[in-house]
Amino acid sequence: MTTDAELDVNILVVDDLAQNLLAMEALLARPGVRVIKASSGVEALELLLLHEVAVALLDVQMPEMDGFELAELIRGRDSTRHIPLMFVTAAAADQQRQFQGYDYGAVDFLHKPVESHVLISKVNVFIELYRQQRHIRLQNARLSETLQLNEMFVAVLAHDLRVPLTAMSLGVRLLRDSVSAPPASALLDRVEGSAARMGRMIEQLLDLSRIRSGQLTLALRSQDLALLTEQALHELDPANSGRLTLTVAGNTQARVDLDRWQQVLTNLLGNALTHGHAGSPIKVTLDGRNAHMVVLEVSNRGTIAAEKLPELFQPFKPCPNAPLKPRTKGLGLGLYIVHQFVRAHEGTIDVQCSAQDDTTTFVVRLPRSPLNDQHEMLGTAGATLVAQGDCH
């Protein structure tokens, strides 16, 4: 396998005099450094289509196309505009021409006869910079390939884990019909709970893979967020213990992806139930009095440590609302997925902690209809929007 260090670095020298080209080649060429020679501006442009170069040395005074005109064309191409340009001229020192050269993008302006050690030192700087940049590009390409393989591995693994998990869940249901002893029933409850937790982890891994690979799809429809929130509260507190309370104001209609928004609600409410002070009330507020957005607030007792706030929405990070309570088993993806889903809807989410009354409040500001409703891609969230008709 060829390494970055084994690849030659190219230097372009442009001069209409053959003896000058040979002199430059003799001065600059060495193992690992190759001098590409062009006797005209047109030939130089053709060579730049075929080769990457670390630096280009351009003679200013050439027939048909001088060095300044060539520099302007090089700067006009996206593929070559980054190349450092050094002008070389036999004309007497002229400050006005030097200014003109710098205006055309020159990094240096040398006068013939050129001091050989000065030229070599300056060219070596750009050779080293080029090698470093090429090394970084190769590393980024390898990292990108590794990341894609990892994302593919996670997606395949999560998908394949669903099959045995489904079989396990079905087996538990069948056993319930034939087992009535309390010890066995309690054991089945534990197995069923573990299977449900594993199912949530698999879904989080799949969501992570979709987000990272830009394959997250949103199907937007007009929904009543108050109704969806009530359903989420009932699912998390079926006994209606009164710990979860909902306050609604104004119009709570908004265009959201039903499944993704339900995941936002479930994660925020589950986080409050799990990490808030045991038995403390959880207040949920939906404010639709603004004509352009709906604001969701989920507030519970217990505060987040200040050092945890900057990384709260990062993947695989703990999300404790109460420092004294140990984190439950999980992947640390819940708030990261919430953050990405809210961003995919073009909304914002932040957290407010109050040490005075010992509360943590997650605040989601959601536009009633995303501006990119009809567009395909949504920036960093990598979400494809599919606009659909309203529900009736």
C-alpha positions as CSV (number, residue, x, y, z in Angstrom):
1,M,0.0,0.0,0.0
2,T,1.4,3.4,-1.0
3,T,1.6,5.8,1.9
4,D,1.3,9.6,1.8
5,A,5.0,10.0,2.3
6,E,5.8,7.9,-0.7
7,L,3.8,10.1,-3.1
8,D,5.8,12.7,-5.2
9,V,5.0,16.4,-4.7
10,N,4.7,18.4,-7.9
11,I,6.0,21.9,-8.5
12,L,4.9,23.8,-11.6
13,V,7.4,26.1,-13.3
14,V,6.2,28.3,-16.2
15,D,8.7,30.2,-18.3
16,D,9.0,30.8,-22.1
17,L,12.7,30.2,-22.0
18,A,13.9,26.6,-22.1
19,Q,17.1,27.3,-20.3
20,N,15.2,28.9,-17.4
21,L,13.0,25.8,-17.1
22,L,16.1,23.5,-17.0
23,A,17.8,25.7,-14.4
24,M,14.7,25.6,-12.2
25,E,14.4,21.9,-12.6
26,A,18.0,21.3,-11.6
27,L,17.6,23.6,-8.6
28,L,14.3,22.3,-7.2
29,A,14.0,18.6,-8.3
30,R,15.0,15.9,-5.9
31,P,13.7,12.6,-4.7
32,G,10.0,13.1,-3.7
33,V,9.8,16.4,-5.5
34,R,9.0,16.6,-9.2
35,V,9.2,19.7,-11.4
36,I,6.6,20.0,-14.1
37,K,7.6,22.5,-16.8
38,A,5.4,24.6,-19.0
39,S,6.7,27.0,-21.7
40,S,3.4,29.0,-22.0
41,G,0.3,29.9,-20.0
42,V,-1.9,27.6,-22.1
43,E,0.4,24.6,-21.5
44,A,0.4,25.4,-17.8
45,L,-3.4,25.4,-17.6
46,E,-3.4,22.0,-19.4
47,L,-0.9,20.6,-17.0
48,L,-3.0,21.8,-14.0
49,L,-5.9,19.7,-15.3
50,L,-3.7,16.6,-15.0
51,H,-1.6,17.3,-11.9
52,E,-1.9,18.6,-8.3
53,V,0.9,21.0,-7.5
54,A,2.2,22.3,-4.2
55,V,3.3,25.7,-5.6
56,A,3.5,27.4,-9.0
57,L,6.4,29.6,-10.1
58,L,5.2,31.9,-12.9
59,D,7.4,34.1,-15.1
60,V,5.8,37.5,-15.4
61,Q,7.0,38.4,-18.9
62,M,5.8,35.9,-21.4
63,P,4.4,36.3,-24.9
64,E,0.6,35.8,-25.7
65,M,-0.3,35.3,-22.0
66,D,1.8,36.9,-19.3
67,G,2.2,35.7,-15.7
68,F,-0.5,38.0,-14.4
69,E,-3.1,36.8,-16.9
70,L,-2.2,33.2,-16.1
71,A,-2.6,33.8,-12.4
72,E,-6.0,35.3,-13.0
73,L,-7.1,32.2,-14.9
74,I,-5.7,29.9,-12.2
75,R,-7.5,31.9,-9.5
76,G,-10.7,31.6,-11.5
77,R,-10.9,27.8,-11.3
78,D,-12.3,26.2,-8.2
79,S,-9.9,23.3,-8.6
80,T,-6.7,25.5,-8.8
81,R,-7.6,28.7,-6.9
82,H,-5.9,27.3,-3.7
83,I,-2.5,26.9,-5.4
84,P,0.2,29.3,-4.0
85,L,1.6,31.4,-6.8
86,M,5.1,32.9,-6.8
87,F,6.0,35.4,-9.5
88,V,9.5,35.4,-11.0
89,T,10.6,38.3,-13.2
90,A,13.8,39.6,-14.8
91,A,12.5,43.2,-14.8
92,A,13.9,45.8,-12.5
93,A,12.2,46.1,-9.1
94,D,9.0,48.0,-9.5
95,Q,6.8,48.4,-6.5
96,Q,3.7,49.1,-8.6
97,R,4.2,45.7,-10.4
98,Q,4.7,44.0,-7.1
99,F,1.4,45.3,-5.9
100,Q,-0.2,44.2,-9.1
101,G,1.2,40.7,-8.6
102,Y,-0.2,40.5,-5.1
103,D,-3.5,41.7,-6.4
104,Y,-3.5,38.7,-8.7
105,G,-3.1,36.4,-5.7
106,A,0.7,36.0,-5.5
107,V,2.2,34.8,-2.2
108,D,5.7,36.1,-3.2
109,F,7.5,38.1,-5.9
110,L,11.1,37.2,-6.8
111,H,13.5,39.0,-9.1
112,K,16.1,37.3,-11.4
113,P,18.7,36.3,-10.8
114,V,17.1,34.5,-7.9
115,E,19.1,33.6,-4.8
116,S,19.1,29.8,-5.0
117,H,19.0,29.1,-1.2
118,V,16.2,31.7,-0.8
119,L,14.1,30.1,-3.5
120,I,14.6,26.6,-2.2
121,S,13.7,27.7,1.4
122,K,10.5,29.4,0.2
123,V,9.5,26.5,-2.0
124,N,10.2,24.0,0.8
125,V,7.7,25.8,3.0
126,F,4.9,25.3,0.5
127,I,6.0,21.7,-0.1
128,E,5.7,20.9,3.6
129,L,2.3,22.7,3.8
130,Y,1.0,20.7,0.8
131,R,2.2,17.4,2.4
132,Q,0.5,18.3,5.6
133,Q,-2.8,19.2,3.8
134,R,-2.6,16.0,1.7
135,H,-2.0,13.9,4.8
136,I,-5.1,15.6,6.5
137,R,-7.2,14.9,3.4
138,L,-6.2,11.2,3.4
139,Q,-6.9,10.9,7.1
140,N,-10.3,12.5,6.7
141,A,-11.1,10.2,3.8
142,R,-10.1,7.1,5.9
143,L,-12.1,8.4,8.9
144,S,-15.1,9.0,6.7
145,E,-14.9,5.5,5.3
146,T,-14.6,4.0,8.8
147,L,-17.5,6.1,10.0
148,Q,-19.7,4.8,7.2
149,L,-18.7,1.2,7.9
150,N,-19.5,1.7,11.6
151,E,-22.9,3.3,10.8
152,M,-23.7,0.4,8.5
153,F,-22.6,-2.1,11.1
154,V,-24.8,-0.5,13.7
155,A,-27.8,-0.5,11.4
156,V,-27.3,-4.1,10.4
157,L,-26.8,-5.2,14.0
158,A,-29.8,-3.3,15.3
159,H,-32.0,-4.7,12.4
160,D,-30.8,-8.3,13.0
161,L,-31.3,-8.0,16.8
162,R,-35.0,-7.4,16.2
163,V,-35.6,-11.0,15.1
164,P,-34.6,-12.9,18.3
165,L,-36.1,-10.1,20.4
166,T,-39.4,-10.6,18.7
167,A,-39.2,-14.3,19.3
168,M,-38.4,-13.7,22.9
169,S,-41.4,-11.4,23.4
170,L,-43.8,-13.8,21.7
171,G,-42.4,-16.6,23.9
172,V,-43.1,-14.6,27.0
173,R,-46.7,-14.0,26.0
174,L,-47.3,-17.7,25.3
175,L,-45.8,-18.6,28.7
176,R,-48.1,-16.2,30.4
177,D,-51.1,-18.2,29.2
178,S,-49.7,-21.5,30.7
179,V,-48.0,-20.2,33.9
180,S,-49.9,-18.9,36.9
181,A,-47.5,-19.3,39.8
182,P,-46.5,-15.9,41.3
183,P,-42.7,-16.6,41.1
184,A,-42.9,-17.6,37.5
185,S,-45.1,-14.6,36.7
186,A,-42.7,-12.2,38.4
187,L,-39.8,-13.7,36.3
188,L,-41.8,-13.3,33.1
189,D,-42.4,-9.6,34.1
190,R,-38.7,-9.1,34.4
191,V,-38.0,-10.8,31.0
192,E,-40.7,-8.8,29.4
193,G,-39.4,-5.6,30.9
194,S,-35.9,-6.4,29.7
195,A,-37.1,-7.2,26.2
196,A,-39.0,-3.9,26.1
197,R,-35.9,-2.0,27.2
198,M,-33.8,-3.8,24.6
199,G,-36.3,-2.9,22.0
200,R,-36.0,0.8,22.9
201,M,-32.2,0.5,22.7
202,I,-32.5,-1.0,19.2
203,E,-34.8,1.7,18.0
204,Q,-32.3,4.3,19.4
205,L,-29.4,2.7,17.5
206,L,-31.5,2.7,14.3
207,D,-32.4,6.3,14.8
208,L,-28.7,7.1,15.5
209,S,-27.7,5.4,12.2
210,R,-30.4,7.3,10.2
211,I,-29.4,10.6,11.7
212,R,-25.7,10.1,11.1
213,S,-26.2,8.8,7.5
214,G,-28.7,11.5,6.6
215,Q,-31.5,8.9,6.0
216,L,-33.9,10.3,8.6
217,T,-37.3,10.9,6.9
218,L,-40.0,13.1,8.2
219,A,-43.6,12.8,7.1
220,L,-45.2,16.1,8.1
221,R,-48.9,16.4,8.9
222,S,-51.0,18.8,10.9
223,Q,-51.4,17.4,14.4
224,D,-52.9,18.5,17.7
225,L,-49.9,18.5,20.0
226,A,-52.1,18.7,23.1
227,L,-53.9,15.5,22.1
228,L,-50.6,13.8,21.4
229,T,-49.2,14.9,24.7
230,E,-52.3,13.7,26.6
231,Q,-51.8,10.3,24.9
232,A,-48.1,10.2,26.0
233,L,-49.0,11.1,29.6
234,H,-51.6,8.3,29.7
235,E,-49.1,5.7,28.3
236,L,-46.5,6.7,30.9
237,D,-48.9,7.0,33.8
238,P,-51.8,4.6,33.0
239,A,-53.0,4.6,36.6
240,N,-53.4,8.4,36.4
241,S,-51.6,8.9,39.7
242,G,-51.6,12.7,39.2
243,R,-47.8,13.0,39.1
244,L,-47.9,14.1,35.5
245,T,-50.0,17.2,34.9
246,L,-50.7,19.1,31.6
247,T,-51.5,22.7,31.1
248,V,-52.6,23.9,27.6
249,A,-53.0,27.5,26.3
250,G,-53.9,28.7,22.8
251,N,-53.9,26.8,19.5
252,T,-51.7,23.7,19.7
253,Q,-51.9,22.7,16.0
254,A,-48.6,22.2,14.2
255,R,-47.1,20.2,11.3
256,V,-45.0,17.4,12.7
257,D,-43.9,13.9,12.0
258,L,-46.2,11.8,14.2
259,D,-43.8,9.0,15.1
260,R,-40.8,11.4,15.6
261,W,-42.8,13.8,17.8
262,Q,-44.1,11.0,19.9
263,Q,-40.5,9.9,20.5
264,V,-39.6,13.5,21.5
265,L,-42.5,13.5,24.1
266,T,-41.7,10.0,25.3
267,N,-38.0,10.7,25.8
268,L,-38.6,14.0,27.6
269,L,-41.3,12.7,29.9
270,G,-39.4,9.4,30.5
271,N,-36.3,11.4,31.3
272,A,-38.3,13.5,33.9
273,L,-39.8,10.4,35.4
274,T,-36.5,8.5,35.6
275,H,-34.1,11.2,36.7
276,G,-36.3,13.6,38.6
277,H,-36.8,13.3,42.4
278,A,-38.8,10.2,43.2
279,G,-42.5,10.8,43.4
280,S,-42.2,14.6,42.7
281,P,-44.7,16.2,40.3
282,I,-43.9,16.7,36.6
283,K,-45.5,19.7,35.0
284,V,-46.0,19.7,31.2
285,T,-47.1,23.0,29.5
286,L,-48.1,23.6,25.9
287,D,-48.3,27.2,24.9
288,G,-49.8,27.9,21.5
289,R,-50.6,31.6,21.9
290,N,-47.9,32.6,19.5
291,A,-49.1,32.6,15.9
292,H,-46.0,31.0,14.5
293,M,-44.9,28.5,17.1
294,V,-45.9,26.2,19.9
295,V,-43.8,26.0,23.0
296,L,-43.5,22.7,25.0
297,E,-42.1,22.8,28.6
298,V,-41.4,19.7,30.7
299,S,-40.5,20.6,34.3
300,N,-39.5,18.3,37.2
301,R,-37.8,18.5,40.6
302,G,-34.0,18.0,40.5
303,T,-31.3,20.0,38.8
304,I,-28.5,19.0,36.4
305,A,-24.9,19.5,37.4
306,A,-23.5,22.6,35.7
307,E,-20.6,20.6,34.2
308,K,-23.1,18.2,32.5
309,L,-25.0,21.0,30.6
310,P,-22.5,21.5,27.7
311,E,-22.6,17.8,26.8
312,L,-26.3,17.2,27.6
313,F,-27.4,16.7,24.0
314,Q,-24.3,14.7,22.9
315,P,-24.7,11.0,22.0
316,F,-23.8,8.3,24.6
317,K,-23.8,10.8,27.4
318,P,-25.7,10.5,30.7
319,C,-28.6,12.8,31.4
320,P,-29.2,12.9,35.1
321,N,-31.6,15.4,36.4
322,A,-30.9,14.4,40.0
323,P,-27.2,13.9,40.8
324,L,-27.9,11.8,43.8
325,K,-29.9,9.2,41.8
326,P,-27.8,6.7,39.7
327,R,-28.4,6.6,36.0
328,T,-30.6,3.8,34.8
329,K,-29.3,1.4,32.2
330,G,-29.4,2.8,28.7
331,L,-27.3,4.0,25.8
332,G,-27.3,7.7,26.6
333,L,-29.0,8.5,23.2
334,G,-32.4,9.8,24.4
335,L,-31.7,13.5,24.6
336,Y,-29.4,13.4,21.5
337,I,-32.2,11.9,19.5
338,V,-34.7,14.4,20.9
339,H,-32.3,17.3,20.0
340,Q,-31.9,16.0,16.4
341,F,-35.6,15.4,15.9
342,V,-36.5,18.9,17.1
343,R,-33.8,20.4,14.8
344,A,-35.2,18.3,11.9
345,H,-38.5,20.1,12.6
346,E,-36.6,23.4,12.5
347,G,-37.3,23.9,16.2
348,T,-35.0,24.5,19.2
349,I,-34.6,22.9,22.5
350,D,-32.8,24.1,25.6
351,V,-32.7,23.3,29.3
352,Q,-33.2,25.7,32.2
353,C,-32.1,24.8,35.7
354,S,-33.1,26.7,38.8
355,A,-31.2,26.0,42.0
356,Q,-33.6,28.3,43.9
357,D,-36.6,26.0,43.6
358,D,-34.6,22.9,42.6
359,T,-36.2,22.4,39.1
360,T,-35.1,21.4,35.6
361,T,-37.2,22.5,32.6
362,F,-36.7,21.4,29.0
363,V,-38.1,24.0,26.6
364,V,-39.0,23.1,23.0
365,R,-39.9,25.8,20.6
366,L,-41.5,24.3,17.5
367,P,-42.6,26.2,14.4
368,R,-46.2,25.5,13.3
369,S,-45.0,24.7,9.8
370,P,-41.3,24.3,8.9
371,L,-40.0,26.8,6.3
372,N,-38.5,23.9,4.4
373,D,-41.7,21.9,4.4
374,Q,-41.4,21.4,0.6
375,H,-37.7,20.9,0.5
376,E,-35.7,17.7,0.6
377,M,-32.9,18.2,3.0
378,L,-32.7,19.9,6.4
379,G,-29.2,21.0,7.2
380,T,-27.2,19.3,9.9
381,A,-30.0,17.1,11.0
382,G,-29.9,15.3,7.6
383,A,-33.7,14.9,7.5
384,T,-35.7,14.4,4.4
385,L,-39.1,16.1,4.6
386,V,-42.1,14.5,2.9
387,A,-45.0,16.9,3.0
388,Q,-48.4,15.2,3.3
389,G,-52.0,16.3,3.6
390,D,-53.5,17.3,6.8
391,C,-55.4,14.7,9.0
392,H,-59.1,15.2,9.3
